[in-house]
Amino acid sequence: MNDYVITCNSTVDAPKEWLEERNITVVPLHYTIDGKTYEDMAGLSPKEFFAKLREGHMAETSQVNPEEAKEIFRPLLEAGKDVLHIAFSSGLSGTCNSCRMAAEELSEEFPERKIVVIDSLCACLGEALLLYYAVKQKNAGKTLEQVEDWVEENKLRICHNVTVDDLGHLHRGGRVSKASAIIGSAIQIKPMIHVDNEGKLAVIGKKRGRKQSLQRIVEMTKEQSKGISNDIIMITHGDCLDDANYVADLIRTEMGIENILINNIGTVIGGHTGPGVVATFNLGEFR
């Protein structure tokens, strides 16, 4: 059995130390703000980044290109490792396709090595949750092929329950109309969003007021988790830790789950959602 490593994109939005503990190599995306380009996870701090967004600055993101992916994958192959890469959803970025192109080219260069790229159809801590279970499988002694099969069979069970505070960012991303953004913001309408089976963001409902929207994502998490043993629940936020903690407390009280990972949303995905986003991620029967 060949030794292998699991890699991912920076859009997993997990803490660096969490990734380091699991020996995960990251293929980063980039973003540009105020004319400067930064590497996701290594540029501005969340506080600095979201302060700029609140001031009206726009962030532009760029996908990984094949050459960038090859630069990350090649040293692993040279070290005699096979690679299982869990990629950012193809429904939100061309990054997965770039990683696949890199893998195809490297397979010719390293015919004795195996490099597999899986389209996670997940984003943010949804990717991290899929990664968490993949690593758990690997640590249990599963082969690359067995982990690949598990991920493919279970990736659409990773549930993303999202609410945003500012509809303007969704409008700029083409998710809601300008009229909806203006009216919704004026009357405090908060959209409820999930990632669908094509790996795309989809607005699936709305709540009036912040607290109701936060309570609703917890209700959704509970509904999806019926009959499922969740090892962990993950929560992301856009520089609004108090709201994330409020959601975590509800989950502890109503679901009895203590193992909760909370982390700021990353700069690439956060550039599209804006500050104030809060989302839960859990394993369910289906999305």
TORVEX-714869 format. One record per atom (N, C-alpha, C): x, y, z; residue in one letter. Coordinates in steps of 0.1 Angstrom, whole numbers, plus 5000, padded with zeros to 4 digits. Atoms other than C-alpha are relative to their C-alpha. Layout:
BEGIN
XYZA...
//
This chain:
BEGIN
500849885000M500050005000M500950125000M499249885001N501550334989N499650105011N500349904990D501850615015D499450124992D500749895007Y499650915007Y499750115010Y500349884992V498851265019V498650054995V501249935003I495551455019I500250154999I499849855001T495551815006T498750064997T501249925002C492952085002C500350144995C499949855004N492352444991N499950085012N500149914988S492652745014S498650035004S501449974998T488852785011T499449915011T500650084988V488452515039V499850105012V500249904989D488752825062D500149945014D499750054986A489952615091A501250075006A498949944994P492452735116P501349944995P498850065005K496052695105K500649895008K499550104991E497052505136E499249874999E500850125002W494152265130W500449924988W499550065012L495452195095L501449945002L498650044998E499052165107E500049875009E500150124992E498051915134E499649874992E500550115009R496551695106R501049984988R499150015011N499551745083N499450024986N500749975013I497351895056I500850114992I499449905009T499052075027T498950074993T501149925005V497052365014V500450064987V499849935013V496752494978V499250135001V500749874997P495952864983P499450074987P500649905010L493653094963L500650145004L499549874997H494353464962H498850104999H501049895001Y492453794965Y500750134999Y499449875002T493054154956T499150105006T500749894994I491954454976I500950125001I499349885000D493054814974D501349994991D498950015009G495254724945G501249905004G499050104995K497254464965K499549865000K500450145001T497154094960T500649925012T499550084988Y497353854990Y499649854998Y500350145000E497453484995E498949975011E501050044990D494353345012D500649935012D499550064988M495053245048M501450065005M498749954997A498353445047A500150154998A500049865003G497353805039G499550085012G500649924990L495254045059L499449915011L500850074989S493853935093S498550024998S501449985001P490153885095P499550145004P500449864995K489754215115K500450104989K499649915010E491754405089E499249994987E500850035013F489954245059F498650055001F501449964999F486454295072F499850155003F500149864998A487154645083A500050084987A500049945013K488054725047K498749994993K501350035006L484854565035L498950105005L500949914993R482854775060R500150144995R499749865005E484555085047E499650024985E500449995014G483255005012G501049954990G499050065009H486354844997H499549874994H500450125007M485854564972M501149904999M499050105001A487754234972A499749924987A500150095011E488354044940E500849885002E499350134997T489253674942T500449944987T499550075012S491153454918S500249865003S499850144998Q491153084914Q501449954999Q498750065002V494152854916V500249974985V499850045014N495752804882N500849875000N499350135000P497352474871P501450005004P498549994996E500952594875E500150015015E499949984985E500252704911E499749875007E500350134994A498752364919A501149914998A498950095003K501652184903K501150035010K498949964991E504052384925E499849945014E500350064987I502352244956I500049855000I500150145001F501751894944F501449934997F498850075004R505151824929R501049965011R499150054989P507251814961P499549885007P500650124993L504851564976L500249884992L499850125009L505151334946L501549975000L498550025000E508951384946E500449935013E499750074988A508951264982A499449865001A500550135000G507250944972G498649985005G501450014995K503751024983K499050014989K501149985009D500550974965D499150115006D500749884995V498051264968V498549984998V501449995001L494351284975L499650145003L500349864998H493251644970H498450025000H501449964999I489851764982I499850144996I500049875006A489052064961A498750085003A501149904999F486852374965F499049974989F501150045009S483452324949S500150064986S500049955014S483352344911S498850094997S501149915002G480052524915G500350145003G499749864996L481752824929L501450054995L498749965005S485252824913S500549914990S499350085009G487352694885G501249935006G498850064993T489952584911T500149854999T500050145001C488952224910C500549954987C499650045013N489352204873N501550024998N498549985000S492852364876S500849905007S499350104992C493852114902C500049874992C500150125008R492651834879R501050014988R499049985011M494651974850M501449985005M498650014995A497751994872A500249855003A499850144996A497151634884A500349914987A499850085013E496851504847E501550024995E498649985005E500151674838E501049945009E499050064991L501951554869L500049854999L500050155001S500751194863S500949954989S499150045011E502751194831E501450015004E498749984995E505751324849E500449905011E499850104990F505351084878F499049884998F500950115003P503750774863P499849895011P500050104989E504550564894E499150055012E500849944989R502550804917R498550014996R501549985002K498750844921K499650135005K500549874996I497151184923I498550014997I501550005002V493351204928V499550145004V500749874996V491351534928V498549975001V501550024998I487851514943I499350145000I500849885000D485351794936D499149995013D500750014987S484051844972S498550044999S501349945000L480952034961L499650075013L500149944988C481552204994C500850135001C499349884999A482752545006A500350035015A499749964987C484352695037C500149885010C499950104991L484052485068L499349874996L500550125006G481952245048G501149914994G498850075005E485152155030E500849945012E499250044988A486852135064A499449885007A500750124994L484151895077L500349884992L499750125009L484651665047L501449965002L498650024997L488351695053L500249925013L499950064986Y487951605090Y499649854999Y500450145001Y486151285081Y500949924991Y499050075009A488651195053A501249975008A498850024992V491551235077V499749895011V500450104990K489651025103K500149864994K499950135007Q489350745077Q501449964997Q498650035002K493050775068K500749955013K499450044988N494050755104N499649865005N500550134996A491950445108A500649894991A499350105008G494150275082G499549984986G500650015013K492050325051K501050044989K499149965012T493850335017T499450124993T500549885008L493650634994L498749964993L501250045007E491150444973E498849995008E501150024990Q488950365003Q499550145005Q500449874995V489050725015V499350084988V500649945012E488350844979E498549964999E501450055001D485250624978D499150065010D500849954989W484050735012W499650154997W500349865002V484351105003V499050024988V501049995012E482551064969E498649965005E501350054996E479750874986E499350095010E500649934989N479251115015N500150154998N499849855001K480151465002K498750084999K501349935001L476551554995L499249995013L500650004987R475751485031R500650115009R499549894993I477751785042I499150124998I501049905000C475152045051C500650145003C499649864998H475852425048H498850085003H501149924996N473352645067N500550155002N499349875000V474153015061V499050115001V500749885001T472753355068T501050124999T499149895002V474253685058V499350135006V500549884994D473854035074D499850114990D500049895010D474354255043D499749944986D500450065013L472454165011L500850074989L499249935010G474654414992G501149914994G498950085005H477454164989H499549884992H500650105008L475153894976L499650064987L500449945013H473854134950H501250024991H498849995008R477354214938R500549874995R499650135005G477953844935G499049944991G501150055009G474753804914G499049915006G500950094994R472853614940R498650055003R501449934998V469953864946V500050124991V500149885009S468654154925S500350125009S499749874994K469554514933K498750045008K501249964993A465854584943A499849925013A500150094989S465854284966S501050045011S499049964991A469054404982A499650125008A500449874994I467754754988I498849985010I501250014992I464354655001I500349915012I499750104990G465654355021G500850075011G499249944990S468254565039S499250105008S500849904993A465754835047A499149945010A500950064991I463354605064I500649885008I499250104993Q466054375079Q499649864997Q500250135005I465354075058I501349934999I498750085000K468053805063K499849884992K500250125008P468353545036P500649885006P499550134996M468753175044M500649944988M499350055012I471253015021I500649865003I499350134998H472652665016H500949984987H499350055011V475052494992V499349884994V500850115006D473052274968D500849884995D499350125005N473951944952N500950024988N499149965010E475652124924E501250085005E498949924993G477952294949G499950154998G500249855002K476352634943K499250065012K500849934990L474952884967L498650024995L501549985004A471152894967A499350065012A500849934990V468853124986V498749915002V501150094998I466252895002I498950055010I501049944991G464353125025G500450135006G499749874994K464353445046K499450015014K500549974987K463853565081K500150155003K499949854996R463153915095R500850015013R499249984987G465854015120G501149905001G498750084999R469253885129R499749885009R500150114991K468253675159K499249894994K500850115006Q465553485140Q500849924989Q499350065010S467953415112S501149905006S499150094993L470553275136L499349885006L500850114995Q467953065153Q499649904989Q500450085011R466852935120R501149904995R498950095004I470252795110I500349895010I499950114990V470352605143V498849904998V501150095003E466852465135E500349914988E499750085012M468052355101M501049895003M498950104995T471152185117T499349895007T500750104992K468852005141K499249904991K500950085009E466451885113E500949914992E499150085009Q469351765091Q500749895008Q499250094991S471051585121S499249895006S500950104994K468051365131K500549864996K499550145003G469351005134G501449994996G498550005004I472951115126I500850035012I499049984989S475851095150S501050104995S499049905004N477751415144N501150015010N498950004991D481251395158D500350155004D499649864998I481651775155I499050094991I500749905007I479652085144I501050114998I499149895003M481552365127M499250134997M500749875002I480552735127I501050104995I499249895005T482053015106T499350135002T500649874999H481553385110H500950104993H499349895006G482453705093G500350125010G499649904990D484053905122D498850035009D501149984991C481053855144C499949885010C499950114991L482153615171L498949985010L501150014991D479353695195D498949934994D501150075007D476853575170D500349864998D499650145001A478753265164A499949925013A500150064987N478953195201N498649985004N501450014997Y475253255204Y499449874993Y500450125007V474652985177V500649875007V499450124994A477152745194A499349975013A500750034988D475352785227D498649934998D501250065003L472052705211L500249854996L499750135004I473552395195I500349915012I499650084987R475052275229R498749975008R501250014992T471652335246T499049914993T501150075007E469352195219E500449874994E499650125007M471451925204M501049915009M499150074991G473751825233G501449974994G498750025006I476851855211I501050105006I499049914994E479951995228E501250034991E498849985009N482551945201N499650094989N500449905010I482152265181I501350084997I498849925005L484852435160L499450134994L500449865005I484352815155I501250064994I498949935006N486553005131N499450114990N500349905010N486453325110N499949954986N500150035014I485353285074I501350054994I498849955007G488353315051G499850124991G500149885008T489153615030T499549984986T500550025014V488353464996V498549985001V501550025000I484853335005I499450125007I500549894993G484353625030G499950124991G500249895010G484853865001G498750004993G501350025007H481653734986H498850015009H501150004991T479553695017T499950145008T499949884993G480754015034G500049975015G500050024985P481054075072P498649975005P501350034993G478353945095G499449864995G500550135004V477953605077V500249905012V499950114990V477253315101V499549874993V500450135006A477052945090A500349895009A499750124993T476852605105T500249894990T499750115009F478152285090F499949875007F500250134993N477151935099N499849894990N500350125008L476651585086L498649975001L501450035000G473151495075G499749894991G500450105010E471251235055E500150064986E499949935013F471051485026F500050155003F500049854998R471351865021R498650055000R
//
